[in-house]
Structures are given as structure tokens and as C-alpha cells.
Amino acid sequence: MDKHEIFAKSTIEDCRIIELMRNTHRNGALSVIENNEDIPFTTKRIYYLYDIPGDAERGGHAHCDNQSLIIAVSGCFTVTLNDGKATKSFILNRPYKALYVPAGLWREINEFSSGSVCLVLTSEIYSEDDYVRDYDEFLHLTEAKRK
Ligand code: TYD
């Protein structure tokens, strides 16, 4: 699918919370993510945000191809997704609740609690070419939805 098709079709109805398996034990809990089983893509990259100031605003971009799974492995933060027509916010505050984010959605991440860690699994390797960082360009790419 080309970039314009992805942005014309992407919708916040396609993002969802995926509840991960939890193995709980008196010595601690364990959660697992298996490619194409628990999540709808094959993970090519993992990154994580940490040492995040409480007033930080992360994100501020959309991806053309890259799908993500976002998890608050520690603490709490808010992810707001926007498909050009509608927005939806998710408070992530459990390490077993993962947010699946398809391509083509604008994301903002903020309201980080102290010591929070934001883990992100992605379907693509890092490429700056995959980013749309200009909000006006995003609005242009999603224009068809607002007609
Ligand atoms: P960015 O994706 O904008 O972070 P966030 O969405 O969390 O605010 O990336 C921040 C910087 O880090 C940017 O200069 C690109 C760089 N970066 C990499 O080099 N590799 C990566 O895998 C990622 C995600 C970012």
C-alpha cells in the first residue's frame, strides 16, 4: 500500500489494548509477547524510553509503514492517537496491557509518572523516511477522511 492509501484508510478503530498473558507467582509476575500470536506483526526492533521528565511530550509524529506495540512496563503515561478525524486517549499503567498502534496514526505521549518506562516493539527497523513529523503534512495526507 502506498503512503497516501495508508493515511486515507488508517483509523483509530484499528488500535486496541492487547491484554498479555500473566504468569503470577508469589515471587513476581511474568508476561510474554510472541510474534504473530499475541501481536499482529513480527517484531524487528525494540526500544524504550526512560529517565522521562514528568512534563515531557514524546511522539508528535505518524508512521507510514511501521506498526507499534506500546507498553508501560513501569509507571504510567498517556498515549493519544489521532487518525485525522478522531482522537482517542489511552492511559497505560499496567505492564500486561499493551497498546497496538497501526501505521498512519498521529501519536502523542505525555503525562509520564516518575520512573516510568515506555517499551515499544515495532514491525520495522528504524528509518527516518517512515516518519511524518509535520502535522500539516499529516492533515494533508488524511484530508480525504474529512470530506
Ligand atoms: P522519536 O521516534 O521521535 O521518539 P518519540 O516518538 O519517543 O518521541 O525518536 C527520537 C530520536 O531518537 C530521533 O532523533 C530519532 C532517534 N531514534 C533512533 O535513532 N532509533 C530509533 O529506533 C528510534 C525510535 C528513534
Backbone and ligand atoms as CSV (ligand in chain L), in Angstrom:
chain,resi,resn,atom,element,x,y,z
A,1,MET,N,N,0.840,-1.192,0.000
A,1,MET,CA,C,0.000,0.000,0.000
A,1,MET,C,C,0.885,1.256,0.000
A,2,ASP,N,N,0.518,2.238,-0.814
A,2,ASP,CA,C,1.358,3.436,-0.799
A,2,ASP,C,C,0.937,4.347,0.358
A,3,LYS,N,N,1.830,5.310,0.628
A,3,LYS,CA,C,1.676,6.208,1.777
A,3,LYS,C,C,0.285,6.858,1.833
A,4,HIS,N,N,-0.202,7.329,0.678
A,4,HIS,CA,C,-1.489,8.036,0.657
A,4,HIS,C,C,-2.632,7.097,1.012
A,5,GLU,N,N,-2.545,5.858,0.506
A,5,GLU,CA,C,-3.580,4.867,0.824
A,5,GLU,C,C,-3.602,4.560,2.315
A,6,ILE,N,N,-2.412,4.396,2.908
A,6,ILE,CA,C,-2.336,4.077,4.340
A,6,ILE,C,C,-2.978,5.182,5.167
A,7,PHE,N,N,-2.637,6.423,4.872
A,7,PHE,CA,C,-3.185,7.534,5.662
A,7,PHE,C,C,-4.672,7.749,5.381
A,8,ALA,N,N,-5.118,7.390,4.179
A,8,ALA,CA,C,-6.543,7.539,3.869
A,8,ALA,C,C,-7.366,6.480,4.593
A,9,LYS,N,N,-6.753,5.308,4.824
A,9,LYS,CA,C,-7.508,4.183,5.398
A,9,LYS,C,C,-7.374,4.021,6.900
A,10,SER,N,N,-6.244,4.483,7.466
A,10,SER,CA,C,-5.972,4.211,8.888
A,10,SER,C,C,-7.062,4.823,9.764
A,11,THR,N,N,-7.436,4.095,10.791
A,11,THR,CA,C,-8.457,4.614,11.700
A,11,THR,C,C,-8.137,4.213,13.141
A,12,ILE,N,N,-8.547,5.075,14.061
A,12,ILE,CA,C,-8.269,4.742,15.466
A,12,ILE,C,C,-9.056,3.518,15.922
A,13,GLU,N,N,-10.060,3.105,15.120
A,13,GLU,CA,C,-10.780,1.862,15.477
A,13,GLU,C,C,-9.851,0.653,15.348
A,14,ASP,N,N,-8.748,0.802,14.614
A,14,ASP,CA,C,-7.816,-0.325,14.429
A,14,ASP,C,C,-6.796,-0.441,15.559
A,15,CYS,N,N,-6.735,0.578,16.424
A,15,CYS,CA,C,-5.813,0.432,17.566
A,15,CYS,C,C,-6.582,-0.219,18.711
A,16,ARG,N,N,-5.885,-0.933,19.525
A,16,ARG,CA,C,-6.585,-1.637,20.609
A,16,ARG,C,C,-5.633,-2.016,21.725
A,17,ILE,N,N,-6.208,-2.222,22.897
A,17,ILE,CA,C,-5.423,-2.742,24.012
A,17,ILE,C,C,-5.371,-4.263,23.891
A,18,ILE,N,N,-4.164,-4.790,23.936
A,18,ILE,CA,C,-3.978,-6.243,23.911
A,18,ILE,C,C,-3.576,-6.671,25.322
A,19,GLU,N,N,-4.390,-7.515,25.910
A,19,GLU,CA,C,-4.077,-7.979,27.272
A,19,GLU,C,C,-3.120,-9.167,27.157
A,20,LEU,N,N,-1.944,-9.007,27.726
A,20,LEU,CA,C,-0.910,-10.046,27.610
A,20,LEU,C,C,-1.087,-11.115,28.673
A,21,MET,N,N,-0.588,-12.276,28.369
A,21,MET,CA,C,-0.589,-13.377,29.324
A,21,MET,C,C,0.160,-12.945,30.593
A,22,ARG,N,N,-0.352,-13.379,31.731
A,22,ARG,CA,C,0.317,-13.063,33.001
A,22,ARG,C,C,0.557,-14.341,33.767
A,23,ASN,N,N,1.793,-14.580,34.087
A,23,ASN,CA,C,2.112,-15.696,34.962
A,23,ASN,C,C,2.422,-15.077,36.325
A,24,THR,N,N,1.489,-15.238,37.249
A,24,THR,CA,C,1.687,-14.596,38.553
A,24,THR,C,C,2.156,-15.634,39.569
A,25,HIS,N,N,3.002,-15.170,40.432
A,25,HIS,CA,C,3.672,-16.068,41.371
A,25,HIS,C,C,3.997,-15.228,42.585
A,26,ARG,N,N,4.150,-15.850,43.729
A,26,ARG,CA,C,4.445,-15.033,44.912
A,26,ARG,C,C,5.814,-14.347,44.796
A,27,ASN,N,N,6.651,-14.854,43.903
A,27,ASN,CA,C,7.961,-14.220,43.691
A,27,ASN,C,C,7.960,-13.212,42.538
A,28,GLY,N,N,6.781,-12.944,42.012
A,28,GLY,CA,C,6.722,-11.945,40.944
A,28,GLY,C,C,5.934,-12.434,39.736
A,29,ALA,N,N,5.632,-11.508,38.843
A,29,ALA,CA,C,4.814,-11.836,37.669
A,29,ALA,C,C,5.660,-11.823,36.400
A,30,LEU,N,N,5.148,-12.495,35.381
A,30,LEU,CA,C,5.857,-12.587,34.102
A,30,LEU,C,C,4.830,-12.457,32.971
A,31,SER,N,N,5.130,-11.633,32.001
A,31,SER,CA,C,4.264,-11.527,30.819
A,31,SER,C,C,5.087,-11.820,29.581
A,32,VAL,N,N,4.405,-12.304,28.547
A,32,VAL,CA,C,5.095,-12.770,27.341
A,32,VAL,C,C,4.447,-12.144,26.104
A,33,ILE,N,N,5.283,-11.863,25.090
A,33,ILE,CA,C,4.759,-11.403,23.797
A,33,ILE,C,C,5.397,-12.256,22.717
A,34,GLU,N,N,4.577,-12.997,21.999
A,34,GLU,CA,C,5.102,-13.793,20.889
A,34,GLU,C,C,4.648,-13.166,19.574
A,35,ASN,N,N,5.605,-13.054,18.655
A,35,ASN,CA,C,5.318,-12.502,17.335
A,35,ASN,C,C,4.170,-13.238,16.674
A,36,ASN,N,N,3.269,-12.488,16.060
A,36,ASN,CA,C,2.152,-13.041,15.274
A,36,ASN,C,C,1.190,-13.916,16.069
A,37,GLU,N,N,1.410,-14.046,17.352
A,37,GLU,CA,C,0.493,-14.799,18.215
A,37,GLU,C,C,-0.249,-13.801,19.082
A,38,ASP,N,N,0.532,-13.115,19.928
A,38,ASP,CA,C,-0.073,-12.120,20.829
A,38,ASP,C,C,-0.235,-10.779,20.128
A,39,ILE,N,N,0.600,-10.549,19.121
A,39,ILE,CA,C,0.556,-9.261,18.404
A,39,ILE,C,C,0.489,-9.551,16.899
A,40,PRO,N,N,-0.097,-8.619,16.117
A,40,PRO,CA,C,-0.339,-8.918,14.693
A,40,PRO,C,C,0.822,-8.588,13.766
A,41,PHE,N,N,2.061,-8.618,14.269
A,41,PHE,CA,C,3.211,-8.376,13.392
A,41,PHE,C,C,4.434,-9.104,13.942
A,42,THR,N,N,5.497,-9.114,13.131
A,42,THR,CA,C,6.765,-9.687,13.561
A,42,THR,C,C,7.655,-8.547,14.048
A,43,THR,N,N,8.161,-8.661,15.265
A,43,THR,CA,C,8.974,-7.592,15.840
A,43,THR,C,C,10.349,-7.538,15.183
A,44,LYS,N,N,10.701,-6.351,14.696
A,44,LYS,CA,C,12.051,-6.179,14.122
A,44,LYS,C,C,12.926,-5.329,15.026
A,45,ARG,N,N,12.294,-4.596,15.955
A,45,ARG,CA,C,13.060,-3.634,16.759
A,45,ARG,C,C,12.347,-3.423,18.085
A,46,ILE,N,N,13.141,-3.211,19.109
A,46,ILE,CA,C,12.597,-2.873,20.434
A,46,ILE,C,C,13.342,-1.638,20.914
A,47,TYR,N,N,12.616,-0.638,21.385
A,47,TYR,CA,C,13.284,0.486,22.046
A,47,TYR,C,C,12.499,0.866,23.279
A,48,TYR,N,N,13.099,1.622,24.156
A,48,TYR,CA,C,12.385,2.015,25.366
A,48,TYR,C,C,12.806,3.402,25.807
A,49,LEU,N,N,11.843,4.105,26.370
A,49,LEU,CA,C,12.050,5.469,26.866
A,49,LEU,C,C,12.126,5.402,28.383
A,50,TYR,N,N,13.068,6.096,28.950
A,50,TYR,CA,C,13.256,6.091,30.405
A,50,TYR,C,C,13.894,7.420,30.808
A,51,ASP,N,N,14.018,7.671,32.097
A,51,ASP,CA,C,14.512,8.985,32.580
A,51,ASP,C,C,13.679,10.122,31.970
A,52,ILE,N,N,12.377,9.925,31.929
A,52,ILE,CA,C,11.496,10.862,31.223
A,52,ILE,C,C,10.982,11.909,32.222
A,53,PRO,N,N,11.212,13.194,31.964
A,53,PRO,CA,C,10.655,14.210,32.872
A,53,PRO,C,C,9.127,14.183,32.835
A,54,GLY,N,N,8.505,14.505,33.954
A,54,GLY,CA,C,7.042,14.446,34.058
A,54,GLY,C,C,6.329,15.335,33.052
A,55,ASP,N,N,6.982,16.431,32.622
A,55,ASP,CA,C,6.317,17.339,31.680
A,55,ASP,C,C,6.702,17.043,30.223
A,56,ALA,N,N,7.334,15.887,29.979
A,56,ALA,CA,C,7.787,15.564,28.615
A,56,ALA,C,C,6.610,15.302,27.681
A,57,GLU,N,N,6.795,15.697,26.439
A,57,GLU,CA,C,5.831,15.399,25.370
A,57,GLU,C,C,6.611,14.588,24.343
A,58,ARG,N,N,6.325,13.320,24.243
A,58,ARG,CA,C,7.012,12.474,23.252
A,58,ARG,C,C,6.062,12.224,22.083
A,59,GLY,N,N,6.603,11.535,21.076
A,59,GLY,CA,C,5.781,11.288,19.895
A,59,GLY,C,C,5.741,12.561,19.059
A,60,GLY,N,N,4.556,12.942,18.647
A,60,GLY,CA,C,4.450,14.101,17.763
A,60,GLY,C,C,4.819,13.694,16.350
A,61,HIS,N,N,4.331,12.551,15.933
A,61,HIS,CA,C,4.602,12.056,14.577
A,61,HIS,C,C,3.666,10.904,14.232
A,62,ALA,N,N,3.683,10.555,12.949
A,62,ALA,CA,C,2.968,9.360,12.475
A,62,ALA,C,C,3.963,8.524,11.668
A,63,HIS,N,N,3.614,7.261,11.444
A,63,HIS,CA,C,4.462,6.384,10.618
A,63,HIS,C,C,3.710,5.953,9.367
A,64,CYS,N,N,4.445,5.801,8.288
A,64,CYS,CA,C,3.847,5.355,7.026
A,64,CYS,C,C,3.635,3.839,7.001
A,65,ASP,N,N,4.597,3.094,7.497
A,65,ASP,CA,C,4.509,1.622,7.467
A,65,ASP,C,C,4.574,0.995,8.848
A,66,ASN,N,N,5.345,1.605,9.702
A,66,ASN,CA,C,5.678,0.980,10.979
A,66,ASN,C,C,4.467,0.805,11.902
A,67,GLN,N,N,4.269,-0.411,12.389
A,67,GLN,CA,C,3.265,-0.680,13.430
A,67,GLN,C,C,4.005,-0.779,14.762
A,68,SER,N,N,3.325,-0.433,15.850
A,68,SER,CA,C,3.970,-0.444,17.166
A,68,SER,C,C,3.101,-1.125,18.201
A,69,LEU,N,N,3.780,-1.587,19.218
A,69,LEU,CA,C,3.108,-2.066,20.427
A,69,LEU,C,C,3.756,-1.292,21.565
A,70,ILE,N,N,2.950,-0.567,22.334
A,70,ILE,CA,C,3.472,0.313,23.383
A,70,ILE,C,C,3.031,-0.217,24.738
A,71,ILE,N,N,3.996,-0.325,25.649
A,71,ILE,CA,C,3.689,-0.885,26.979
A,71,ILE,C,C,4.327,-0.023,28.068
A,72,ALA,N,N,3.555,0.267,29.105
A,72,ALA,CA,C,4.116,0.911,30.301
A,72,ALA,C,C,4.668,-0.226,31.172
A,73,VAL,N,N,5.926,-0.602,30.937
A,73,VAL,CA,C,6.488,-1.705,31.735
A,73,VAL,C,C,6.714,-1.256,33.176
A,74,SER,N,N,6.780,0.053,33.380
A,74,SER,CA,C,6.831,0.604,34.731
A,74,SER,C,C,6.125,1.947,34.703
A,75,GLY,N,N,5.349,2.247,35.736
A,75,GLY,CA,C,4.703,3.550,35.851
A,75,GLY,C,C,3.523,3.707,34.919
A,76,CYS,N,N,3.327,4.935,34.517
A,76,CYS,CA,C,2.080,5.299,33.835
A,76,CYS,C,C,2.329,6.463,32.864
A,77,PHE,N,N,1.643,6.459,31.731
A,77,PHE,CA,C,1.659,7.601,30.812
A,77,PHE,C,C,0.430,7.509,29.926
A,78,THR,N,N,0.193,8.582,29.172
A,78,THR,CA,C,-0.993,8.650,28.305
A,78,THR,C,C,-0.559,8.695,26.845
A,79,VAL,N,N,-1.188,7.857,26.033
A,79,VAL,CA,C,-0.939,7.856,24.587
A,79,VAL,C,C,-2.213,8.363,23.903
A,80,THR,N,N,-2.083,9.401,23.095
A,80,THR,CA,C,-3.235,9.920,22.355
A,80,THR,C,C,-2.998,9.687,20.871
A,81,LEU,N,N,-3.968,9.034,20.250
A,81,LEU,CA,C,-3.860,8.692,18.829
A,81,LEU,C,C,-4.896,9.473,18.041
A,82,ASN,N,N,-4.524,9.819,16.831
A,82,ASN,CA,C,-5.349,10.687,16.002
A,82,ASN,C,C,-5.266,10.150,14.575
A,83,ASP,N,N,-6.432,9.906,13.967
A,83,ASP,CA,C,-6.405,9.393,12.585
A,83,ASP,C,C,-6.713,10.492,11.554
A,84,GLY,N,N,-6.754,11.733,12.022
A,84,GLY,CA,C,-7.043,12.852,11.122
A,84,GLY,C,C,-8.491,13.276,11.233
A,85,LYS,N,N,-9.300,12.412,11.857
A,85,LYS,CA,C,-10.723,12.717,12.007
A,85,LYS,C,C,-11.142,12.614,13.471
A,86,ALA,N,N,-10.613,11.613,14.140
A,86,ALA,CA,C,-10.988,11.367,15.533
A,86,ALA,C,C,-9.733,11.090,16.358
A,87,THR,N,N,-9.834,11.373,17.658
A,87,THR,CA,C,-8.709,11.068,18.556
A,87,THR,C,C,-9.201,10.168,19.681
A,88,LYS,N,N,-8.270,9.439,20.238
A,88,LYS,CA,C,-8.583,8.529,21.343
A,88,LYS,C,C,-7.362,8.491,22.258
A,89,SER,N,N,-7.613,8.580,23.570
A,89,SER,CA,C,-6.503,8.543,24.532
A,89,SER,C,C,-6.548,7.262,25.343
A,90,PHE,N,N,-5.377,6.750,25.606
A,90,PHE,CA,C,-5.244,5.534,26.409
A,90,PHE,C,C,-4.295,5.818,27.558
A,91,ILE,N,N,-4.740,5.537,28.774
A,91,ILE,CA,C,-3.833,5.628,29.919
A,91,ILE,C,C,-3.229,4.238,30.088
A,92,LEU,N,N,-1.915,4.166,29.911
A,92,LEU,CA,C,-1.243,2.865,30.080
A,92,LEU,C,C,-0.603,2.850,31.460
A,93,ASN,N,N,-0.992,1.895,32.262
A,93,ASN,CA,C,-0.488,1.851,33.644
A,93,ASN,C,C,-0.343,0.434,34.175
A,94,ARG,N,N,-0.357,-0.548,33.262
A,94,ARG,CA,C,-0.162,-1.945,33.676
A,94,ARG,C,C,0.813,-2.608,32.699
A,95,PRO,N,N,1.809,-3.351,33.205
A,95,PRO,CA,C,2.788,-3.954,32.296
A,95,PRO,C,C,2.223,-5.102,31.452
A,96,TYR,N,N,0.994,-5.512,31.726
A,96,TYR,CA,C,0.386,-6.597,30.932
A,96,TYR,C,C,-0.684,-6.054,29.983
A,97,LYS,N,N,-0.773,-4.719,29.870
A,97,LYS,CA,C,-1.727,-4.136,28.911
A,97,LYS,C,C,-0.947,-3.373,27.853
A,98,ALA,N,N,-0.981,-3.897,26.632
A,98,ALA,CA,C,-0.180,-3.330,25.541
A,98,ALA,C,C,-1.105,-2.624,24.561
A,99,LEU,N,N,-0.652,-1.492,24.051
A,99,LEU,CA,C,-1.452,-0.755,23.064
A,99,LEU,C,C,-0.893,-1.029,21.669
A,100,TYR,N,N,-1.738,-1.596,20.821
A,100,TYR,CA,C,-1.345,-1.831,19.426
A,100,TYR,C,C,-1.670,-0.583,18.602
A,101,VAL,N,N,-0.661,-0.086,17.897
A,101,VAL,CA,C,-0.842,1.119,17.084
A,101,VAL,C,C,-0.496,0.795,15.626
A,102,PRO,N,N,-1.496,0.760,14.751
A,102,PRO,CA,C,-1.190,0.515,13.331
A,102,PRO,C,C,-0.512,1.723,12.697
A,103,ALA,N,N,-0.066,1.566,11.471
A,103,ALA,CA,C,0.553,2.686,10.742
A,103,ALA,C,C,-0.502,3.748,10.450
A,104,GLY,N,N,-0.038,4.972,10.217
A,104,GLY,CA,C,-0.925,6.017,9.706
A,104,GLY,C,C,-1.613,6.863,10.757
A,105,LEU,N,N,-1.291,6.653,12.045
A,105,LEU,CA,C,-1.922,7.439,13.115
A,105,LEU,C,C,-0.914,8.391,13.742
A,106,TRP,N,N,-1.376,9.598,14.005
A,106,TRP,CA,C,-0.538,10.570,14.716
A,106,TRP,C,C,-0.537,10.206,16.192
A,107,ARG,N,N,0.623,10.225,16.832
A,107,ARG,CA,C,0.684,9.860,18.256
A,107,ARG,C,C,1.340,10.947,19.102
A,108,GLU,N,N,0.796,11.100,20.283
A,108,GLU,CA,C,1.398,11.973,21.305
A,108,GLU,C,C,1.472,11.136,22.570
A,109,ILE,N,N,2.574,11.238,23.282
A,109,ILE,CA,C,2.700,10.500,24.557
A,109,ILE,C,C,3.125,11.510,25.616
A,110,ASN,N,N,2.349,11.581,26.708
A,110,ASN,CA,C,2.679,12.548,27.762
A,110,ASN,C,C,2.146,12.061,29.114
A,111,GLU,N,N,2.158,12.947,30.093
A,111,GLU,CA,C,1.715,12.642,31.461
A,111,GLU,C,C,2.464,11.434,32.036
A,112,PHE,N,N,3.774,11.481,31.897
A,112,PHE,CA,C,4.609,10.388,32.402
A,112,PHE,C,C,4.731,10.471,33.916
A,113,SER,N,N,4.518,9.358,34.582
A,113,SER,CA,C,4.741,9.329,36.026
A,113,SER,C,C,6.240,9.182,36.285
A,114,SER,N,N,6.640,9.520,37.495
A,114,SER,CA,C,8.051,9.439,37.856
A,114,SER,C,C,8.555,7.994,37.720
A,115,GLY,N,N,9.672,7.820,37.079
A,115,GLY,CA,C,10.271,6.486,36.940
A,115,GLY,C,C,9.606,5.606,35.901
A,116,SER,N,N,8.716,6.181,35.091
A,116,SER,CA,C,8.025,5.328,34.116
A,116,SER,C,C,8.978,4.893,32.996
A,117,VAL,N,N,8.672,3.728,32.450
A,117,VAL,CA,C,9.451,3.189,31.322
A,117,VAL,C,C,8.464,2.795,30.236
A,118,CYS,N,N,8.687,3.341,29.042
A,118,CYS,CA,C,7.805,3.084,27.891
A,118,CYS,C,C,8.536,2.156,26.924
A,119,LEU,N,N,8.046,0.923,26.859
A,119,LEU,CA,C,8.653,-0.072,25.965
A,119,LEU,C,C,7.879,-0.094,24.659
A,120,VAL,N,N,8.619,-0.102,23.535
A,120,VAL,CA,C,7.957,-0.105,22.222
A,120,VAL,C,C,8.544,-1.220,21.359
A,121,LEU,N,N,7.668,-2.088,20.862
A,121,LEU,CA,C,8.058,-3.099,19.880
A,121,LEU,C,C,7.576,-2.599,18.529
A,122,THR,N,N,8.373,-2.779,17.501
A,122,THR,CA,C,7.976,-2.240,16.199
A,122,THR,C,C,8.106,-3.287,15.091
A,123,SER,N,N,7.331,-3.066,14.029
A,123,SER,CA,C,7.309,-4.027,12.920
A,123,SER,C,C,8.396,-3.753,11.895
A,124,GLU,N,N,9.041,-2.559,11.995
A,124,GLU,CA,C,10.058,-2.178,11.003
A,124,GLU,C,C,11.324,-1.712,11.717
A,125,ILE,N,N,12.438,-1.767,11.015
A,125,ILE,CA,C,13.654,-1.191,11.569
A,125,ILE,C,C,13.551,0.331,11.476
A,126,TYR,N,N,14.403,1.020,12.191
A,126,TYR,CA,C,14.318,2.487,12.225
A,126,TYR,C,C,14.636,3.086,10.863
A,127,SER,N,N,13.748,3.958,10.424
A,127,SER,CA,C,14.017,4.726,9.207
A,127,SER,C,C,13.324,6.076,9.344
A,128,GLU,N,N,14.107,7.132,9.274
A,128,GLU,CA,C,13.520,8.472,9.401
A,128,GLU,C,C,12.540,8.731,8.249
A,129,ASP,N,N,12.752,8.060,7.110
A,129,ASP,CA,C,11.853,8.245,5.955
A,129,ASP,C,C,10.436,7.752,6.237
A,130,ASP,N,N,10.306,6.884,7.232
A,130,ASP,CA,C,8.985,6.336,7.562
A,130,ASP,C,C,8.142,7.313,8.396
A,131,TYR,N,N,8.792,8.367,8.904
A,131,TYR,CA,C,8.097,9.308,9.795
A,131,TYR,C,C,7.402,10.420,9.018
A,132,VAL,N,N,6.226,10.814,9.517
A,132,VAL,CA,C,5.634,12.108,9.147
A,132,VAL,C,C,5.682,12.919,10.429
A,133,ARG,N,N,6.532,13.944,10.476
A,133,ARG,CA,C,6.705,14.728,11.706
A,133,ARG,C,C,6.027,16.099,11.617
A,134,ASP,N,N,5.528,16.408,10.440
A,134,ASP,CA,C,4.892,17.707,10.240
A,134,ASP,C,C,3.364,17.510,10.309
A,135,TYR,N,N,2.731,18.173,11.288
A,135,TYR,CA,C,1.293,17.944,11.496
A,135,TYR,C,C,0.464,18.401,10.295
A,136,ASP,N,N,0.899,19.461,9.645
A,136,ASP,CA,C,0.170,19.922,8.449
A,136,ASP,C,C,0.246,18.882,7.332
A,137,GLU,N,N,1.405,18.233,7.213
A,137,GLU,CA,C,1.525,17.158,6.208
A,137,GLU,C,C,0.596,15.995,6.564
A,138,PHE,N,N,0.539,15.673,7.871
A,138,PHE,CA,C,-0.370,14.608,8.321
A,138,PHE,C,C,-1.822,14.969,7.968
A,139,LEU,N,N,-2.196,16.224,8.229
A,139,LEU,CA,C,-3.570,16.649,7.916
A,139,LEU,C,C,-3.824,16.553,6.415
A,140,HIS,N,N,-2.808,16.889,5.637
A,140,HIS,CA,C,-2.946,16.801,4.185
A,140,HIS,C,C,-3.136,15.332,3.757
A,141,LEU,N,N,-2.337,14.438,4.346
A,141,LEU,CA,C,-2.410,13.016,3.982
A,141,LEU,C,C,-3.741,12.381,4.386
A,142,THR,N,N,-4.397,12.944,5.407
A,142,THR,CA,C,-5.652,12.354,5.903
A,142,THR,C,C,-6.879,13.167,5.464
A,143,GLU,N,N,-6.648,14.079,4.541
A,143,GLU,CA,C,-7.693,15.016,4.099
A,143,GLU,C,C,-8.980,14.313,3.633
A,144,ALA,N,N,-8.801,13.211,2.900
A,144,ALA,CA,C,-9.956,12.512,2.310
A,144,ALA,C,C,-10.979,12.099,3.370
A,145,LYS,N,N,-10.495,11.804,4.583
A,145,LYS,CA,C,-11.401,11.350,5.655
A,145,LYS,C,C,-12.364,12.441,6.124
A,146,ARG,N,N,-11.968,13.672,5.921
A,146,ARG,CA,C,-12.777,14.784,6.459
A,146,ARG,C,C,-13.723,15.365,5.419
A,147,LYS,N,N,-13.812,14.696,4.257
A,147,LYS,CA,C,-14.703,15.232,3.180
A,147,LYS,C,C,-16.089,14.631,3.292
L,1,TYD,P1,P,11.286,9.544,18.128
L,1,TYD,O1,O,10.796,8.372,17.358
L,1,TYD,O2,O,10.879,10.908,17.662
L,1,TYD,O3,O,10.899,9.398,19.659
L,1,TYD,P2,P,9.499,9.572,20.421
L,1,TYD,O4,O,8.416,9.188,19.460
L,1,TYD,O5,O,9.618,8.677,21.574
L,1,TYD,O6,O,9.396,10.996,20.879
L,1,TYD,O7,O,12.871,9.464,18.206
L,1,TYD,C1,C,13.635,10.354,18.987
L,1,TYD,C2,C,15.048,10.399,18.412
L,1,TYD,O8,O,15.667,9.118,18.521
L,1,TYD,C3,C,15.065,10.788,16.942
L,1,TYD,O9,O,16.169,11.663,16.743
L,1,TYD,C4,C,15.307,9.505,16.213
L,1,TYD,C5,C,16.045,8.641,17.230
L,1,TYD,N1,N,15.684,7.205,17.103
L,1,TYD,C6,C,16.625,6.305,16.628
L,1,TYD,O10,O,17.770,6.666,16.308
L,1,TYD,N2,N,16.296,4.986,16.529
L,1,TYD,C7,C,15.051,4.541,16.864
L,1,TYD,O11,O,14.766,3.315,16.769
L,1,TYD,C8,C,14.086,5.484,17.353
L,1,TYD,C9,C,12.702,5.058,17.748
L,1,TYD,C10,C,14.460,6.811,17.451
